[in-house]
Amino acid sequence: MAPIIEADGLGIRFVRNRRRQLRLRELIVHRGARDPDAGRFWPLRDLSFRIEPGETVGVVGRNGTGKSTLLRLIAGVLIPDEGSIRVHGRVAPLLELSAGFSGDLTGRENLYLVGGLHGLSSAYLREHFDEIVSFAGEQVERAIDTSVRHYSSGMKVRLGFAVIAHLPHPVLLVDEVTAVGDAEFRAKCYATIERLLAEGRTLVLVSHNDKDLTRFCRRGLYLDAGRLIVDGTIDEALAAYADAAKR
């Protein structure tokens, strides 16, 4: 079976967003010219792995080790500076759930906007509109024709999750989504993810919650300093992460 996600020598370079004072040497020798590599760093580098259709993969590691960056590379939000990432199928990204919403539009209009951006037809959205809004909860239902600028952050997350959860795409990317919202919303998140996995979706999950990782994932990738350290079972990845945290 051909892999659904392939990473080969994957790397991406960022630039730190801070101004650096010119040193005396730069002023005299280089006449104030800055080093073109100053402030640049690699949050991820030289990652290679394959994920098969239907696999459930948890990505673990400390904050700042490139976990969320990896999800954005898989989603196509970021472009690698070296190597490649190939995804053979469309992606349902449960990442920044309120991203793409316009504060000037109502919840109803944003539902059609975000759904359309992810490839859902107007006919599909009309057919499933009540189902999506009901999933988002009573607060969103009451405010569906109100400008989103008046929504709380929780309401935006609920509406975003409701739309993305209805995407038929085979690859599901989840970044700490189950850490937000109240207990009722988290229960909906869990039930939805379990339903999608039962349908054979491929999951890549970033989380600091060991219970979530062992609940949903069989395989684990442990990242440290932007490098892939362990690619094994989720228990092996979590054990390696725990050992590193003790040092």
N, C-alpha and C positions, 0 to 999 in steps of 0.2 A: 504494500500500500504506500502511495506517495505521501510524503509529509505535507501537512497543511501550513506549517510555519517553518521556514529555514533561515537560520542566521549563519553567516560565514565571515569570520574576521571582523565582526561588527564593531564600529567605534564612532563616537561623536564627540566633538570638541566644542566647549563653551568658552565665553569670555566673561570674567568676573566684572560685575557692573560697579566698578569703583575707580575713582581717579587716583593716579599714583603720582607723587611729586617727582619731578625730574631731579636726578642726582647730578652732582657737579661734573662727573665724567661725561654724562650725556650732554650737558650744556656746552662743555668745552670741545669735546672730541666729535660729538655727533650733531652739534649745533641745535640741540633741542629736539632732535628726531627721536621718537620713541621706538623701543624694540617692538617689532611687529608681533612677537610671541608673548609679550608681557601680559600677564593676567589670564592667559589661556590655560585651560586644563581639560582633561579627558574624564568625564563622569563615567563613561563606559569605553572599554577598549578590548579588542581581540576576543569577542564573544562568538562562539560557534556552537550551535545546537540544532536539533531537529525535534519538532513536535508533531505527533501523528494525529489524524482525525479522531476525535473523541477522548483524547488524553486530557487529564486534569492536572495542571502544573501550578505549584505554589512558588513564588519568588520571595526569598527571605534575605535579610541583611539589615545592618544598621541604617539609620537615617543618613542620607547623602551618599549612598553606595550605588545609586543609579537604577533603583527598582522601578520607580515611576517613569523615569526617562526611557527605560526599556519598553514599557507599555505604550508610550507615545510613539516610539519608533515602530512598533508592531502596528499601531493604529494608522500610521502614515502622517501623524501630526508633525513629526520631526523627520528630517532627512539625514542619513548617516554621512559622516565625513570620510569614512573608510569602510571597506567591506560592504556587505549587502544584507538586507532583510527582505525575504519574499513571503507573502501571505497568499495562499491559493484559496481565496474565498473572502467574502465580505465580513466586516468586523462590527460587532455591537459593543461600543466602548462605554462601560460604566465607570467613567473617570471623573471629570469635573461635570457633574450632572446638570448644573445650571448654565454651562457654557453654551453659547449660541442663542440664548434668550435675549430678546430685545425688550428693554424696559418700557419702550413706547407702545408695545403691542400688548393685547390682552392674552390671558392664558390660552384661550381658544386659538388665537392667531399664532401664538408661539408653538402650540402643539402641531399645527399644520406646517409651520416653518421648519422646525427641528426634524419632524418626521420626514418631510420632503428632502431635507439635506442628507438624510440617511437612506434615501432611496425608496421610501414608502409612498405609494400613489395616493392622490386625493381620495380616490374611491375606497381604498383600503382604510384610510384614516376616518372617513365618514362612517364606514361600516363598523369600525371598532371604537369610535369616539366615546360612546357612553362607557364602554368597558375600561378604556384607558383612564378616563377622568374618575371613574369610580375607584379604580385601583389607587389613584393619587390621594384619595381621602376626602372626607366631608368638607374640610376647610377649602381645598382647591375647588371642589364642586361648586361651593357657594360663590367663589370668586373667579370662576372660569372666564367671565366676560369683563373682568377688571384688569386694568393695566398691571403688568408683572412688576413694575417698579414699586407697587404697594404690597407685594408678597413678602413674607418673611423668607429667610434663607432656607428654612425647613420646607416651606411650601414649594419653593423652586426645585429643591432636591427631589421631593416627592413627584412632582410633575415630570422632571427630567427622567427619573427612574422609570416611571410608568410608560413613557414613550419608548425609551431604549429597550425595556423589557419585552416590548411587542415587536421588535425587529426579528425577522426570520433568519438573520445572518448566522453562519455556522461557528464563528469565533467570538467568544465572550471574554472581554477584558474587564477585570474588576480591580479597582484601586481603593481599598479601605472603605468601600461603600457601606458595609455593614456596621461601621463605627459611628454612623450619623443617625439622627432621628431617635424617636422613642422606641419603647419595647415593641409596640404594635407594628411600627414600620419595619423594624429589624426582622420581625417574624415574617412579614411579607417578603422582604429581601431574601431570606433563607429559603422560603417556600418556592419563590420564583426561580432562584438559582438551581435548586434541586429539580424542579420541573424541566428547566432547560437542559440540564445535564442528562436527565432521563430520556430526552429526545435525541441524545447523541452529540450535543454541542461540545466544542473544544473550549476549555477554560484555562485562562492564565490569570492567577489571583495574586495580588500583592496585599499582604496583611502583616501586622505585628501580633495578631491574635492566633496563638498556636491552636486553639480549639477550632477556629474557622478553617485553618490550613489543613488540619488532619481530618476535619469533617468533609471537606470538598475535594481534597487533592490526594493523589497517589504518588505523584512525582514532585521533586523539589529541586530548585536551582538556588544555590547559596552564592550571593555576590558579596565581595569585599573589595573596597577601593576600586570599584569599577571593573573588576575581573571576576570571571566565573570560577569559583573555587570548588564547588561540589555540584555534580549533576547526578542525582540518584533518587532514592525514595524520599518522600517528604520527611520521614523520620530521620534519615541520614542527613538531610540538609539542615533540619532543625537542631540536630545534635552537634553538627559542625559549628553552627551559629552560636549555640550555647557555650561550647568550648572556647570559641574565640572571645566571647564576651567576658569570660573569667580572667583572661590574660591582662 
